[in-house]
Amino acid sequence: MQKISKSQLEKLQKKYHSDSEIGALFGISRQAVHQIRKKHGIPPVQNKHSDRNQEIIQLYRKGIPGTKIAKMLKLSKTHTYRVISAENHKSDNQNSTLQVSDE
């Protein structure tokens, strides 16, 4: 396995945005890149889909069913409901949960 330096990994992360893409460049797995990041104390790229996730939440709050949102945004139903569920967990502390229903 090729060694990836901390500075090299930080630069690659800005360009490729995922451990999978970086791993493909070096012929290593996503998990191996994750371990290298962890070793060097480099956090993962956060919120690369935050705009899309916010759109999912906004549409759901407007009463659009998750299955329809998934179709509109060309996502799997599972992923759509995962985003909604994650928002529920964040909102639990604020007592404003979204009701997950499959209509």
Backbone as CSV, one residue per row, in Angstrom:
resi,resn,N_x,N_y,N_z,CA_x,CA_y,CA_z,C_x,C_y,C_z
1,MET,0.848,-1.186,0.000,0.000,0.000,0.000,0.889,1.244,0.000
2,GLN,0.511,2.201,-0.842,1.265,3.443,-0.894,0.967,4.286,0.337
3,LYS,1.975,5.008,0.788,1.769,5.901,1.926,1.215,7.228,1.422
4,ILE,0.282,7.751,2.162,-0.305,9.048,1.846,0.028,9.967,3.009
5,SER,0.693,11.082,2.720,1.052,12.013,3.788,-0.178,12.814,4.225
6,LYS,-0.085,13.409,5.394,-1.187,14.207,5.925,-1.519,15.359,4.980
7,SER,-0.514,16.095,4.531,-0.775,17.244,3.649,-1.346,16.785,2.309
8,GLN,-0.846,15.656,1.814,-1.349,15.133,0.546,-2.821,14.730,0.690
9,LEU,-3.165,14.086,1.797,-4.537,13.660,2.034,-5.471,14.859,2.173
10,GLU,-5.012,15.908,2.853,-5.841,17.112,3.003,-6.122,17.748,1.645
11,LYS,-5.122,17.791,0.774,-5.309,18.352,-0.572,-6.264,17.489,-1.392
12,LEU,-6.073,16.185,-1.307,-6.939,15.264,-2.053,-8.384,15.356,-1.578
13,GLN,-8.557,15.540,-0.289,-9.906,15.626,0.276,-10.656,16.841,-0.275
14,LYS,-9.952,17.937,-0.472,-10.590,19.140,-1.026,-11.013,18.919,-2.478
15,LYS,-10.219,18.142,-3.192,-10.497,17.913,-4.607,-11.530,16.808,-4.835
16,TYR,-11.431,15.709,-4.100,-12.266,14.539,-4.387,-13.444,14.324,-3.446
17,HIS,-13.445,14.910,-2.288,-14.592,14.922,-1.368,-15.047,13.582,-0.818
18,SER,-14.377,12.458,-1.125,-14.781,11.199,-0.500,-13.599,10.250,-0.374
19,ASP,-13.670,9.440,0.674,-12.622,8.453,0.903,-12.579,7.435,-0.236
20,SER,-13.738,7.110,-0.803,-13.794,6.145,-1.901,-13.025,6.628,-3.119
21,GLU,-13.233,7.892,-3.474,-12.545,8.456,-4.640,-11.029,8.508,-4.412
22,ILE,-10.630,8.895,-3.215,-9.198,8.965,-2.898,-8.600,7.560,-2.918
23,GLY,-9.306,6.609,-2.342,-8.842,5.233,-2.331,-8.646,4.678,-3.731
24,ALA,-9.557,5.016,-4.640,-9.460,4.538,-6.024,-8.175,5.041,-6.690
25,LEU,-7.771,6.252,-6.360,-6.536,6.803,-6.928,-5.297,6.001,-6.517
26,PHE,-5.342,5.473,-5.293,-4.186,4.769,-4.740,-4.344,3.249,-4.758
27,GLY,-5.484,2.792,-5.252,-5.716,1.352,-5.276,-5.936,0.757,-3.903
28,ILE,-6.535,1.552,-2.996,-6.827,1.078,-1.652,-8.307,1.279,-1.356
29,SER,-8.785,0.657,-0.307,-10.207,0.743,0.021,-10.563,2.068,0.698
30,ARG,-11.843,2.337,0.711,-12.384,3.500,1.412,-12.029,3.409,2.893
31,GLN,-12.109,2.191,3.437,-11.813,1.990,4.842,-10.347,2.297,5.158
32,ALA,-9.448,1.948,4.234,-8.017,2.228,4.438,-7.783,3.743,4.480
33,VAL,-8.448,4.473,3.609,-8.322,5.939,3.608,-8.872,6.488,4.923
34,HIS,-9.987,5.935,5.375,-10.579,6.360,6.644,-9.573,6.175,7.788
35,GLN,-8.904,5.031,7.809,-7.925,4.758,8.858,-6.742,5.738,8.801
36,ILE,-6.321,6.078,7.595,-5.220,7.042,7.436,-5.665,8.416,7.937
37,ARG,-6.889,8.806,7.571,-7.432,10.086,8.043,-7.467,10.115,9.558
38,LYS,-7.956,9.024,10.143,-8.074,8.917,11.593,-6.689,9.017,12.252
39,LYS,-5.709,8.340,11.680,-4.337,8.356,12.193,-3.761,9.773,12.204
40,HIS,-4.060,10.548,11.148,-3.534,11.909,11.028,-4.438,12.956,11.687
41,GLY,-5.591,12.523,12.213,-6.507,13.453,12.875,-7.232,14.374,11.903
42,ILE,-7.472,13.890,10.693,-8.159,14.686,9.671,-9.636,14.309,9.681
43,PRO,-10.522,15.275,9.908,-11.949,14.947,9.929,-12.462,14.655,8.519
44,PRO,-13.569,13.916,8.417,-14.150,13.658,7.100,-14.753,14.933,6.523
45,VAL,-14.974,14.940,5.230,-15.665,16.062,4.599,-17.096,16.019,5.114
46,GLN,-17.527,17.077,5.731,-18.850,17.110,6.321,-19.853,17.797,5.412
47,ASN,-21.065,17.352,5.546,-22.209,18.023,4.914,-22.071,18.226,3.414
48,LYS,-21.523,17.239,2.725,-21.411,17.409,1.285,-22.778,17.372,0.608
49,HIS,-23.787,16.888,1.327,-25.129,16.858,0.773,-26.110,17.661,1.637
50,SER,-25.601,18.614,2.382,-26.462,19.325,3.331,-27.589,20.092,2.634
51,ASP,-27.314,20.683,1.472,-28.367,21.411,0.756,-29.484,20.463,0.336
52,ARG,-29.089,19.305,-0.208,-30.087,18.331,-0.635,-30.872,17.807,0.558
53,ASN,-30.175,17.538,1.670,-30.854,17.032,2.856,-31.838,18.047,3.413
54,GLN,-31.468,19.320,3.384,-32.392,20.364,3.831,-33.623,20.434,2.932
55,GLU,-33.413,20.218,1.642,-34.543,20.205,0.706,-35.487,19.052,1.038
56,ILE,-34.939,17.896,1.367,-35.759,16.745,1.757,-36.609,17.107,2.972
57,ILE,-35.984,17.692,3.978,-36.693,18.059,5.211,-37.777,19.090,4.933
58,GLN,-37.460,20.107,4.136,-38.447,21.143,3.821,-39.651,20.567,3.086
59,LEU,-39.387,19.713,2.109,-40.489,19.097,1.358,-41.333,18.216,2.280
60,TYR,-40.676,17.478,3.147,-41.404,16.599,4.061,-42.271,17.407,5.025
61,ARG,-41.746,18.520,5.494,-42.523,19.377,6.398,-43.728,20.003,5.698
62,LYS,-43.649,20.127,4.377,-44.782,20.646,3.601,-45.845,19.580,3.371
63,GLY,-45.575,18.367,3.848,-46.563,17.293,3.740,-46.358,16.359,2.561
64,ILE,-45.276,16.515,1.843,-45.014,15.626,0.710,-44.464,14.307,1.264
65,PRO,-45.050,13.183,0.870,-44.590,11.887,1.381,-43.148,11.585,0.971
66,GLY,-42.461,10.856,1.837,-41.073,10.503,1.580,-40.866,9.757,0.280
67,THR,-41.808,8.892,-0.069,-41.672,8.137,-1.322,-41.702,9.064,-2.530
68,LYS,-42.538,10.085,-2.463,-42.616,11.043,-3.572,-41.351,11.913,-3.622
69,ILE,-40.846,12.301,-2.469,-39.604,13.086,-2.403,-38.460,12.283,-3.015
70,ALA,-38.381,11.002,-2.657,-37.324,10.135,-3.195,-37.380,10.120,-4.716
71,LYS,-38.564,10.001,-5.247,-38.737,9.963,-6.710,-38.359,11.305,-7.331
72,MET,-38.791,12.393,-6.706,-38.509,13.738,-7.223,-37.006,14.013,-7.288
73,LEU,-36.276,13.583,-6.240,-34.853,13.890,-6.134,-33.961,12.751,-6.645
74,LYS,-34.613,11.711,-7.180,-33.902,10.546,-7.720,-32.991,9.901,-6.671
75,LEU,-33.583,9.667,-5.499,-32.890,9.012,-4.397,-33.649,7.742,-4.036
76,SER,-33.015,6.878,-3.285,-33.732,5.700,-2.804,-34.665,6.122,-1.670
77,LYS,-35.731,5.361,-1.502,-36.656,5.636,-0.397,-35.931,5.472,0.935
78,THR,-35.073,4.459,1.001,-34.325,4.194,2.231,-33.484,5.396,2.625
79,HIS,-32.759,5.960,1.660,-31.912,7.114,1.973,-32.762,8.316,2.386
80,THR,-33.863,8.530,1.687,-34.737,9.657,2.004,-35.235,9.559,3.440
81,TYR,-35.691,8.365,3.825,-36.181,8.200,5.190,-35.059,8.233,6.219
82,ARG,-33.846,7.879,5.813,-32.691,7.983,6.716,-32.437,9.455,7.047
83,VAL,-32.540,10.326,6.057,-32.349,11.766,6.275,-33.449,12.305,7.198
84,ILE,-34.685,11.892,6.938,-35.813,12.342,7.760,-35.648,11.847,9.196
85,SER,-35.251,10.607,9.348,-35.051,10.031,10.677,-33.927,10.740,11.428
86,ALA,-32.842,11.047,10.725,-31.725,11.768,11.357,-32.193,13.134,11.851
87,GLU,-33.046,13.780,11.077,-33.587,15.076,11.490,-34.459,14.911,12.727
88,ASN,-35.209,13.811,12.783,-36.018,13.529,13.967,-35.143,13.421,15.202
89,HIS,-34.024,12.721,15.074,-33.132,12.548,16.219,-32.517,13.879,16.650
90,LYS,-32.189,14.739,15.679,-31.654,16.062,16.025,-32.724,16.894,16.705
91,SER,-33.948,16.755,16.238,-35.045,17.573,16.749,-35.586,17.072,18.081
92,ASP,-35.269,15.832,18.446,-35.772,15.280,19.712,-35.444,16.190,20.888
93,ASN,-34.289,16.801,20.848,-33.890,17.700,21.933,-34.688,18.988,21.931
94,GLN,-35.317,19.297,20.802,-36.065,20.543,20.682,-37.575,20.306,20.685
95,ASN,-38.008,19.053,20.892,-39.428,18.680,20.939,-40.197,19.050,19.682
96,SER,-39.559,18.999,18.525,-40.268,19.274,17.276,-39.941,18.195,16.250
97,THR,-40.384,16.975,16.533,-40.048,15.860,15.654,-40.942,15.831,14.435
98,LEU,-40.395,15.272,13.370,-41.168,15.029,12.166,-41.802,13.662,12.298
99,GLN,-43.024,13.507,11.887,-43.669,12.221,11.918,-43.358,11.491,10.619
100,VAL,-42.692,10.353,10.721,-42.336,9.583,9.539,-43.505,8.710,9.162
101,SER,-44.016,8.920,7.960,-45.101,8.089,7.466,-44.854,7.806,6.002
102,ASP,-45.267,6.654,5.559,-45.068,6.242,4.163,-46.430,6.238,3.483
103,GLU,-46.732,7.314,2.811,-48.020,7.432,2.129,-47.833,7.249,0.647
